[in-house]
Amino acid sequence: MTPPGPGLSWKQLIGIPLNVLLFLLLMIMGWGSWGGFFAHPTRVGVVTLHLLMIPVMTLSTSGRSRGLKHAPDWRPFFPLLMFHSLFTAWVMPYMDARDIWVLPGGDGLRWAGLVVLTLGVTLRLGPMLELGRRFVSVVAVQEGHTLHTTGFYRLVRHPSYLGIVLMDLGFVGVFRSALGLVLMPMVFWMFKRRMDVEEAFMQEQFGSGYREYMSRTARLVPRVY
């Protein structure tokens, strides 16, 4: 059998699409019916955005490759990330469909949520396309890895994490989730701890170059944080 190509593995080619499709399937199951879920265009938009993400995440990145060197994550990060994913995929749609702890705003909130979600997806995928094989979901450096400080990374050090935070806010809007809004500080804290690990590792790998980059950029939002 011919291998999938440089930097790719069969595990990545199969695993990433399956994970995204499972995420979407859980959303529909949480809602309770296919027809009910797809009855509103904002939920169709959620599915469309995720289907568009699949080829970029699968073909443009190195998935979970640990490359030449990697840093161990903050230990609770991936268990919390699993909880975060299951909550978003199943609990939010379940509660929305049954009007449990929903935010006011109706369709206006849903459409605003879809706009924020779209912006988040853009900030999530843009860095993937920009970094290519250097982009991984673990803290690692790949072969030929160089410090990237332009494009999406010109003003902020973690545009992809900003994209995730905006995606979460988008889900809160689309599914009118009051509980999701309450849990947003936990999401921020999770990724704050991940950024701590990543920045320490990057300083170790790139030394003064990365420290100079840190001195002139924000973590997530210019002039805010």
Secondary structure, DSSP 8 states (H G I E B T S, - for coil): -----TT--HHHHHHHHHHHHHHHHHHHHHHT-HHHHTTSHHHHHHHHHHHHHHHHHHHSS-TT---SEE----TTHHHHHHHHHHIIIIIHHHHHHTTSSB-S-HHHHHHHHHHHHHHHHHHHHHHHHHHGGG--SSSEE-TT-----SGGGTTBS-HHHHHHHHHHHHHHHHTTBHHHHHTHHHHHHHHHHHHHHHHHHHHHHHHHHHHHHHHTSBSSSTTT-
